[in-house]
Amino acid sequence: MIAAISLYGNFLMLNSSLSPSSTELVISILDLVLKEGKPLDRAYSQHFSGLQLEPSEQGRITLVTGAILRRLNLYCFLSDVKPEEMARMGSRLLNVWHLFHQLPLPKMKYALQVDEQELATRIETAKQKPVLWDGCPDWLDEMGQAQMGDRWPAERAALNKPAKRFLRVNTLKCTRDELAKKLRNERVQTVEVEGVETALEVVSDSALFRTECFKKGWFEQQDAGSQLIAKALDAKPGMRVVDACAGAGGKTLSISAQMEGKGRLLAMDVEQWKLDNLKQRARRAAAHNVETRIIASSKTIKRLKLSADRVLLDVPCSGLGVLKRNPDAKWRDTPERLPVLVELQKHILQSYSRMVKVGGILIYATCSIMPEENRHQVDAFLAENKHFRFIEDENISPAETGFDGFYYAKLERIAEA
């Protein structure tokens, strides 16, 4: 009997092969990502739109697709298939993936066969190449070694693991215990996350967004590491707070809960559609103190000079701390993108920090684990801005925590300039 393998920690087991139709969908999604450069979430949306898939089957498709992308170069080596050949040769790669994980071969109508003896030989060869075994592209390994040294191999290995599912309890509506109990009644099993008092880890295979808890706004899906960044801001009821790179607003909603919905919380971004999504999420969460504002020009920032008790700058970054969750980025990005991002981060930190009033707190944050985007940026900023002082920083390590990878630095403005 072929053994089942756990691919998603302890909450989702794949104990049978994919159906022929699901296999075709996986190949099509991979081809869209690898050949056309489509972001994975958009590829899912494009392929799932209009299909009447059961949540469990959609979950199996995303599970296998994500697992392949996390170690794509390994599976390409084992199957002797190039990424750009996915449409034509993907059936062989899918067969290799199933054999590698000791699962029955899917019953595809037209499938390229696999020489199992040759596969066994290739597996032994791959085991001798840690970078390949960890599913890491060469450019990323070179960058990781250069910036992180001895810490990099553990982080590299951690980033090829499946992402866990974490929830943030919405304390505007319930407590963590109340949420866990209500979810349990809806057949969603959770455990508390040590050191993150607002977090629950989901340990069952459940359709979270169909629960009454979600519809009532009792929780948001948010990585536990991300929750630690919002916690570091230490926003209080009645304060004037700015989330200046709010995006879709996960941290904004967390900050609103910290503030107990009291005070002014300004969520800003350069893209209106993200702020529109945030408005909808805020309504469901009863985060009534959230106000959105598009950053139309530098004047938007200048008008808020020295006005905020707290400012969060969750700046655009490489996303190299969240590759478990966004594995396609490893195969779309290049090292040439990092210097451009570093310059953008420097500009945002220098410009947007003007909003912090004397005695106020600034949090600079990324979802990267690379020092060039993190402490190096903060040190360079402090060297040029003596009116800020360093309080603390934290590297949230995927290898040490099991969370996604993040960084934050906490600074205080001590003078106007």
N, C-alpha and C positions, 0 to 999 in steps of 0.2 A: 504494500500500500504506500502511495506517495504521501508524505507528511505535509500537513498544512504549515504555512509560514505566516508569522505575524509581521505585517508591513507597517502598521500604524501604531507602534507602541503596544499598549495592552487594551485598546478599545476597538480595533477593527481587524478581523481575521479574513484572509482570503484563502478558502479551503477548496476551491474548485477553479477550473479554467474559465476564461472569459467565453461568452457566447460568440458565434461567428459575427453577428452584427456589431457587438461591442468591440470585437477585435478590429473590425473595419473602421469603427469610429476612432479608436486609439491611433491607428495608422494615419488616418486623415488629419487628426488634431496635431500629431507630431510633424507631419509634412507641412502643415500650415505654419507651425512655429519655426521649424528648422529651415524650410526653403523660402518662405515669404517673410520671415522675421516678425510674425504676428505675436504679440504678447499672449501668454498662455490663457489668462482670464478671458481675453477677447476671443481666442480660438474656441474655448469652451462655450462661450455665449453663442458664437456663430453656429456651432454644430448642435448644441442642445435646443436651440430655438425652434419651436414648432414640433419637437419630438415628444411623444407621450412616454417618457422613461420613468420607471419607478425610481424613487429616491435611492434605494439600495443599489440598483444597477448603475445609476449615474455616479454613485459613490465609488463603485468598483472601477468604473472607467477612469475617473479622476485619480484614484489610488494608483492604478497601473501606469497611467501617463506620467504622473508626478514621480513615481519610483524610477521609471526609465530615464527621465530627464535629470534626476539627481545624480545618476552615474552613467550618463549617456556615452561617454567615451569608452567606458568599460564594456557596455553591451554592444557597442559598435565593433570593438576589438574582438569580442568573443564570437560575434556573428559574421565578422568580415563584411560589414555593411557600412557605407559612408552615410553621414547625416543627410546629405542631399539626395540620397537614393531611397529615401523612406517610402515614397509612393510605390516604387517598383520592387523594393527588396524588404519592405517592412515586415512581411509575414515571417521571414526567416528570423529577424531580430525578435519578434514576439514569441516565436517558438523557443529561441534561446533563453529569453527571459523566463518563460514558464519552466523550462528544464533546470535553469540555474536555481530557481526557487522550489524545485522538487514538486511541481504542479503538473497535472495532466496536460498534454498538448491540446490547444483549442482546435475545434473541428472546423477549420477554414476550408472553403471549397477549393481555392487555388493557393496553396502554401508551398513555399520553398522549404525543402527538407534540411535537416541538420545532421551532420556526422557526429554522433555523440562521443566517439573516441577522440576526434579532433577537438571537440568542445572541451573535453576533460583536460587535454593537453594545454589548450589556451587558458583555461582557468588556472592551472598550476603556474603558467608563465605570468599571468596577471597578478597572482599573489605575491610575486617577487618585485612588483612595481607599485609601491604604496600610493603614489600620486594617481596612477591609473585606477587602482583598486578603490580609492576614495572618490572616484568620479570627478577629479579636478582637472580643468584645462591647464595647460602649461603656463599660460600668461598669468593666471591667478596664483599658481603655485610659486612662481618667481616673485610676484608682488608680495605674497604672504611671507615668504622666507626673508625677503629684504626688509620688510617692515616689522615683523613680529618675531623673527628668529626662532628660538627654541619653543615658543608657545604655539607656533603655527601648525605643526602636525596634528595636535589634539583638536584644534579648531577646524582644521581641514576635514578630519574624520567626522566631527560632530555635524558639520554642515551637509553631510550626505545622508543624514538620518531624517525620517519623516517628521514633519512638524506636529507637535501636540496641539490639541484644541483647548484653549483657555477661554473662560468667560470672565467678564468684569461685572460684578453685581452693581446694579444701579441703586445706590443708597438713597436716592430721592424717592424710591418707591418701596424698598424692602431691605432686609438684612441678608447677609450671606447665608445664615442658617435657614431663613424663610425661603430663599431661592432654592437652596439645595433640597429642602423638603418638598417644595412644589414641583421641582423637576423630577424628583424621585417618583412622585405620583403620576407623572407623565412618562415614566419609564426611561428617564435620562439619569444615568448614574454619574455622580461627580465626587471628587475628593478635594479637600482644601489644599491650598498651595502655601507651603511654609514660607514665611517672610513676606508674603504679599496678601494683606488682609482683605483685599477686594476681589481676589481671584479664586476661581474654581477650575479644576481640570476635568474635562469630560472624559470618562473612561468607558463609555458604552457607544455602540454604533447607533446613533440617533439622529433623526431629522430635526435639528435644533430649531430651524426657522419655521417649523410648523407647530411649535408648541404655543400654548396660551401664554406662557411666561414671556416669550419673545414678542408676541402680538401686543401684550400689555406693557412692554418696555421695561421689563424687570432686569434685563441683562443686555450687554453687547458682547460680541465675540472680539476679544482683544488679547494679544499675547501678554503673558505675565510680565515680561521684561518691559514692554511698552507701558504697562501700568505703573512700573517703578519710576519712569520718567515723569509722568504726571504727578505722582506722589512727591517727588523731589521739589516741585514748584511750591508746594506748601501754601496753596491759595486759601485764604480765609473768607468767611462770609462778609459781605460789604465792601470788599476790595474792588479796585479797578484792574482788571487782568486782560492781557492781550495774548492770544495764540496767533502768532503772526504768519505761520506757514501751516494753516489749519488743515488743508486738504479736505478729506471727507469727514474729518472731525472726531475721530476716535478719542484722541486726547482731550479735545474740547469738552466732550460730554463727561469725561472723567473729572476734569477740572470743575465743571458746573456742579457735580455731585459734592466735591470737596467744599465748594462755596455754599452748599445747601440751597442752591438756587437764588442766593441773595448777593447783591452787588452787580457790577457790570462786567460781562465777559464778552470781549470783542474777538470774533473769529475772522481772520483775514486770509486771503489767498489771491493769487493772480488769475485763477480760473473760476469763472462764475458757476459752471456746472457742478463743481465740487461743493461750493457753498450752498447751491440749491439742494443738493443731496443732504447736506448737513442740516438744513432747516427742517427737512422731513424727519430725520433721525432725532433732532432736538424735540420736536413736537411729541413723538412717541415716548421719549424719555422724560417728558415734563421738565426739560432743561430750559425754563422760561427766561432765564437771564442771559441767554446766548443771543448776541446780535452779530450779523454777518456784514462784512464790508469788503468789496473788491479793491485790490491794490491797483489802481488805474495808472499811477505814476509815483514818482518820488515825493510829490506833494502830499500824498495820502499819509506817508510816514512822518513827514515834517510837521504836519498839523497835530500830531500826537506827542510831540517832543516833551520829555520830562513829565509825562502824565500818568504812567502806569506803575502800580505797586509790584506787579509781576509781569514778566514777558517770557513767553516760551518761543524759542526759535528751533523748531524741528526741521532743520534745513534740508534741501534736496541733497541727496548723497548717492553713493554707488550702490547702496542696498546690499553690500557684501556681508552683512550680518543676518540677512533674512533669506538666504539662498535655499534653506529648507522649504520655505513657503513659496518662493519664486524661483524655482530651479532653472527655468528657461533663460534667466538673465545671464547665467554662466556662458551660454552658447550664443547670445546676441551681443553682449558687451565686449569691449576691447580695452586694453590698458590706456589707450589714447584718450578715453573719455574722462579719466580721473583728473588730470590737470585742469580741464575745463570746469568740472564740478568744484574743485578746490578753490578756484578763483571766484566762482559764484558764492560759495560758502563764506569766503572772506568778505565779499561785498555785502552780503546780507548781515553778517555779524557786525560789521562796522556801521552800516547804515541804520539797521533796525534797533540796535542797542540804544539809539537816541531816545527811544520811547520810555526807557526806564527812568523813574524819578530818583532823586537822591534818597538813599536808604532802601530803594527797591531792589528786587532780585531778578536776575536774568538767568534763564536756563538755556544753554546751547546743547542741542542734541542731534544725534544721527542714528540711523539704523545700519551703521557700518562698524566694523571692528578694526579698521585700518588707522593707525596713529596719525597718518598724514591728514586725515579728515577730522581727527578728534583732538587729542591733546596738543598736537603741533599747531593746529589752528588757534586753540585757546591761548597757548603761550605767545604766539605771534601777536594776537589781539592785545593781550595784557602788556606786552612790551611797548605797544604804541598808544595805549589808553590807560594812563596811570590813575584815572578817576574811577577805575574799577578795581576791585580786589577779588582774588581767588578764594573761594570757601572750600569747595570739595569737588571731586569728580568720581565717576564710577564707570568701569568697563563691565558691561553685562555680557558674560562669556557663554556662548552656546555649549562649550565643552564642560564648563563648571556648573551650569544651572539647568541645562536642558531647555532653556528658553531660546527665543531668537536672540541675535546679537545686537546690542545697542551701546551707546555711549552718551553720558551727559556730564556737563560741567556746570557748577553753580557759582555765579559771580554776583557781587554786590556793587552797586554804584555808590561811591563814597564822596563824590563831588560832581558839580555840573560839568566841568571840563578841566 
